[in-house]
Amino acid sequence: MTQINKHNNKEDNLKSYINRFSQAKILVIGDIIMDEYFWGSVTRISPEAPVPIVEVTKETRTLGGAANVIHNLATLGSNPIICGIIGEDLPGYEIQNMVETIGMTTNGIIKEPDRPTSIKTRVVAQSQQVVRFDRESRQDIKASSINDLLDFIGQKLNEIDAIVVSDYGKGVISSTMMKELRSLVANSDMIIAVDPKIGNFKYYHDVHIITPNHHEASSFCGFEITDRDSLVKAGKKMLHELKCRSVLITQGKDGMTLFENTGEIFHIPTIAKKVYDVTGAGDTVIATIALGLATGMSLKSSAVLSNLAAGIVVGEVGTTTISTENLLKVIDQL
């Protein structure tokens, strides 16, 4: 496998492409989630049960799932479009307000009145997650909602450079949705980049790039990725069975490996010095990859840039986004 080092970036001037991010228009379709955090400290154990008592000092809510992808795209200088489902409830309205606050349109957000807005609530003490609880529906969205989302995408096709599919398994991404989405862009050069969910891989064939982590790739392939040989076997299997142009398998502390349908394999070591929280790292990876490809970057350079971006966000606790300033700073340090 080829290994990237600081001299391998001559193919593209990373900085010049980052400066073009504002010109790219990315549409993100997927599961919109509210990420809720209770922050505090633990100094004692409950007398009622053997569990820690968290003294909450702060509460925060951030955009999660597909909404975190557009948040990353926005902080990277782009003007993305969000497309997904919320409930007709207070969290849903709050998500709409948050999207509008960062300057994005909410026209692609469809409400299903009898469906709750997805909320992931995490309790964090001393920078460690104590517990997470989810309030959501994982049922497929209504056929009418699928049609509404596809109609909206169809109206935007001439305005966008790439489509990101952000699948969190909450019902937006289905066989029907992916089939109709591929039909919609069949006569164009539209880039489709997928951040996958275990169990849904059969929906993703014939896309430009898919970015599973090694656990998701192992689940699809039916064997554990434990070394270089099993990693290569998994990447090749995914390329063959999904008939996609490329696969980027993220491997945490071991970096990322890009597999292209030309047969080339390209490994990128991680730059993360410390990993505090991987929450949202996949969102950052898919957002950066999509922007790179939309602005004409090669697959390799887009993957290198996404690795740099992921290395920044995993050093923070909670759902965070990447900025162009931070990305440029890391490039300078390299």
C-alpha positions in Angstrom: 0.0 0.0 0.0 1.1 3.5 -0.8 1.7 5.6 2.4 1.1 9.4 2.4 3.8 11.6 3.8 4.3 15.4 3.7 5.9 15.3 0.3 2.9 13.5 -1.4 0.6 16.6 -1.6 2.2 18.1 -4.7 -0.5 16.6 -6.9 -2.9 19.3 -5.6 -2.4 22.6 -3.8 -4.6 21.9 -0.8 -4.9 25.5 0.2 -6.0 26.7 -3.2 -8.8 24.2 -3.2 -9.9 25.1 0.3 -10.2 28.7 -0.9 -12.7 27.5 -3.5 -15.0 25.8 -1.0 -17.3 28.9 -1.0 -18.0 28.2 -4.6 -19.3 24.7 -4.1 -22.9 23.8 -3.5 -23.6 20.5 -1.7 -27.0 19.0 -1.0 -27.2 16.7 2.0 -30.0 14.2 2.3 -30.3 12.0 5.4 -31.4 11.7 9.0 -31.7 15.0 10.8 -30.8 14.6 14.5 -30.6 16.9 17.5 -27.5 16.2 19.6 -28.2 17.2 23.2 -25.6 17.3 26.0 -25.7 17.5 29.8 -22.3 18.5 31.0 -21.2 18.1 34.7 -19.0 16.3 37.2 -19.1 13.2 39.3 -18.1 13.2 43.0 -20.2 10.5 44.5 -22.3 7.4 43.9 -26.0 7.3 44.2 -27.3 5.7 47.5 -30.3 4.4 45.4 -28.3 2.3 43.0 -24.7 1.7 42.1 -24.6 4.5 39.5 -22.7 7.9 39.5 -24.5 11.1 40.4 -23.7 13.7 37.7 -24.0 17.3 39.0 -25.1 19.1 35.8 -23.4 22.4 35.2 -24.4 23.1 31.6 -26.8 22.0 28.8 -26.1 22.3 25.1 -27.9 21.4 21.9 -26.2 21.1 18.5 -27.1 19.9 15.0 -26.5 16.2 14.6 -26.6 13.6 11.8 -27.2 15.0 8.4 -27.6 18.4 10.0 -24.1 18.2 11.4 -22.8 17.5 7.9 -24.3 20.8 6.7 -22.9 22.5 9.8 -19.4 21.3 8.8 -20.0 22.3 5.2 -21.1 25.8 6.4 -18.1 26.3 8.7 -15.8 25.2 5.8 -17.2 28.1 3.8 -19.8 26.4 1.6 -23.5 27.2 1.3 -25.1 23.7 1.6 -28.7 22.6 1.4 -30.3 20.2 3.9 -32.9 17.7 2.9 -34.6 15.4 5.5 -37.4 14.8 8.0 -38.3 16.3 11.4 -41.4 15.9 13.6 -43.9 18.6 14.2 -42.6 19.2 17.7 -40.4 21.6 19.7 -37.1 19.9 18.9 -38.0 20.0 15.2 -38.7 23.7 15.3 -35.5 24.2 17.3 -33.5 22.4 14.6 -35.1 24.6 11.9 -34.1 27.7 13.9 -30.5 26.5 14.3 -30.2 25.8 10.6 -31.5 29.2 9.8 -29.1 30.8 12.3 -26.1 29.4 10.4 -27.5 30.9 7.3 -29.0 27.8 5.6 -32.4 27.4 4.0 -34.9 25.0 5.6 -37.0 24.5 2.4 -35.8 20.9 2.1 -36.9 19.9 5.6 -40.2 18.1 5.6 -42.4 17.6 8.7 -44.1 14.3 9.5 -46.6 15.3 12.2 -46.9 11.8 13.8 -43.1 11.2 13.8 -40.8 12.5 16.6 -37.7 14.5 15.8 -34.7 12.3 16.5 -32.8 13.3 19.6 -29.6 11.8 21.0 -29.0 12.9 24.6 -25.5 12.4 26.1 -24.5 12.9 29.7 -20.8 13.8 30.0 -18.8 14.1 33.2 -15.1 15.0 33.4 -14.9 14.7 29.6 -16.2 11.2 29.7 -19.6 10.1 28.3 -21.6 8.5 31.2 -24.7 7.5 29.3 -26.6 8.2 26.1 -30.3 7.8 25.5 -32.2 8.2 22.2 -35.7 9.4 21.4 -36.5 8.5 17.8 -38.4 6.5 15.2 -36.5 4.1 13.0 -39.4 3.3 10.7 -39.1 4.2 7.1 -40.5 7.6 6.3 -43.8 7.9 4.4 -44.0 7.4 0.6 -45.4 11.0 0.4 -42.3 12.3 2.3 -40.0 10.4 -0.1 -41.7 12.0 -3.1 -41.5 15.5 -1.5 -37.8 15.1 -0.8 -37.1 13.8 -4.3 -39.1 16.6 -5.9 -37.1 19.1 -3.9 -33.8 17.5 -5.0 -35.0 17.5 -8.6 -35.6 21.3 -8.4 -32.1 21.9 -7.1 -30.1 19.6 -9.5 -29.0 22.5 -11.7 -27.7 24.4 -8.6 -25.6 21.8 -6.9 -22.3 20.1 -7.5 -22.6 17.0 -5.2 -25.0 15.1 -3.1 -24.1 13.7 0.3 -26.2 10.8 1.7 -25.9 10.8 5.5 -27.5 7.6 6.7 -28.0 7.2 10.4 -30.6 4.5 10.1 -33.6 6.6 11.1 -35.7 5.9 8.1 -34.9 8.5 5.5 -32.5 6.4 3.4 -34.1 3.3 2.0 -33.9 1.2 -1.2 -36.6 3.3 -2.8 -34.9 6.5 -1.9 -31.5 5.5 -3.3 -33.0 3.9 -6.4 -35.0 7.1 -7.2 -32.0 9.3 -6.3 -29.8 7.4 -8.8 -32.5 7.7 -11.5 -32.8 11.4 -10.8 -29.0 12.1 -11.5 -28.6 9.3 -14.1 -28.0 11.7 -17.0 -25.6 14.0 -15.2 -22.1 13.9 -13.7 -23.5 14.5 -10.2 -21.2 13.3 -7.4 -22.9 11.1 -4.8 -20.9 10.5 -1.6 -22.4 8.2 1.1 -21.7 8.0 4.8 -23.2 4.5 5.4 -25.1 2.7 8.1 -24.8 -1.0 9.1 -27.6 -3.0 7.5 -28.2 -0.6 4.6 -25.1 -1.2 2.4 -27.2 -2.9 -0.2 -28.8 0.4 -1.0 -25.6 2.2 -1.9 -24.4 0.7 -5.1 -23.1 2.7 -8.1 -22.1 5.8 -6.1 -18.9 7.8 -6.4 -17.6 7.2 -2.9 -18.7 5.4 0.3 -16.9 6.1 3.7 -17.5 3.3 6.2 -15.5 2.9 9.4 -13.8 -0.4 9.9 -16.6 -1.8 12.0 -19.2 -1.0 9.3 -17.0 -2.4 6.6 -16.4 -5.6 8.7 -20.2 -6.0 9.2 -20.9 -5.7 5.5 -18.1 -8.1 4.5 -18.9 -10.7 7.1 -15.4 -10.9 8.6 -13.3 -8.8 11.0 -10.7 -6.4 9.7 -7.7 -7.2 11.9 -4.7 -6.6 9.7 -3.5 -5.3 6.3 -4.6 -8.4 4.4 -8.2 -8.4 5.8 -8.4 -4.6 5.2 -7.4 -5.0 1.5 -9.8 -8.0 1.2 -12.7 -5.9 2.6 -12.0 -2.9 0.4 -11.9 -5.0 -2.8 -15.0 -6.8 -1.8 -16.9 -3.6 -1.3 -15.8 -2.1 -4.6 -16.8 -5.3 -6.4 -20.2 -5.9 -4.8 -21.3 -2.3 -4.5 -19.9 -1.3 -8.0 -18.9 2.1 -6.6 -16.0 4.1 -7.9 -14.2 4.3 -4.5 -14.3 3.2 -0.9 -12.6 5.1 2.0 -12.4 2.9 5.1 -11.7 4.9 8.2 -9.7 3.1 10.9 -9.6 5.4 13.9 -6.0 5.7 15.3 -4.8 3.7 12.2 -5.8 6.4 9.7 -7.8 5.8 6.5 -7.4 3.6 3.4 -8.7 4.6 0.0 -9.6 1.9 -2.5 -10.3 3.0 -6.1 -11.9 1.0 -8.9 -8.7 1.4 -10.9 -7.1 -1.1 -8.4 -5.1 1.5 -6.6 -4.9 1.4 -2.8 -3.8 4.5 -0.8 -3.2 4.5 2.9 -3.2 7.8 5.0 -1.9 7.7 8.6 -3.9 9.6 11.2 -2.7 13.0 12.3 -4.7 13.1 15.5 -2.5 13.6 18.5 -5.2 12.8 21.0 -8.7 11.3 20.6 -11.2 12.5 23.1 -14.5 11.9 21.2 -15.2 10.4 17.7 -18.8 11.8 17.8 -19.5 13.4 14.4 -16.1 12.6 12.9 -17.8 10.7 10.1 -19.8 13.8 9.3 -16.6 15.8 9.1 -15.0 13.2 6.8 -18.0 13.1 4.3 -18.4 16.9 4.3 -14.7 17.5 3.5 -14.5 14.7 0.9 -17.6 16.1 -0.9 -16.2 19.6 -0.9 -12.9 18.4 -2.3 -14.5 16.4 -5.1 -17.0 19.2 -5.9 -14.1 21.7 -6.3 -12.1 19.4 -8.6 -9.7 17.8 -6.1 -8.5 14.3 -6.8 -9.8 11.4 -4.7 -6.5 11.1 -3.0 -6.2 14.7 -2.0 -9.8 14.9 -0.9 -9.1 11.9 1.3 -6.0 13.5 2.7 -7.9 16.7 3.5 -10.7 14.7 5.2 -8.1 13.0 7.3 -6.7 16.3 8.5 -10.2 17.6 9.3 -11.1 14.4 11.2 -7.9 14.7 13.2 -9.0 18.1 14.5 -12.6 17.2 15.5 -11.7 14.0 17.4 -9.6 16.2 19.7 -12.7 17.9 21.1 -15.4 16.5 23.3 -18.9 16.5 21.9 -20.3 17.2 18.4 -18.0 19.8 16.8 -17.3 21.2 13.4 -14.2 22.0 11.4 -13.4 25.5 10.1 -11.3 26.6 7.2 -9.0 28.5 9.6 -8.3 25.3 11.6 -7.7 23.3 8.4 -5.3 25.8 6.9 -3.5 26.0 10.2 -2.9 22.2 10.3 -1.7 22.2 6.8 0.8 24.9 7.7 2.0 22.9 10.7 2.5 19.8 8.5 
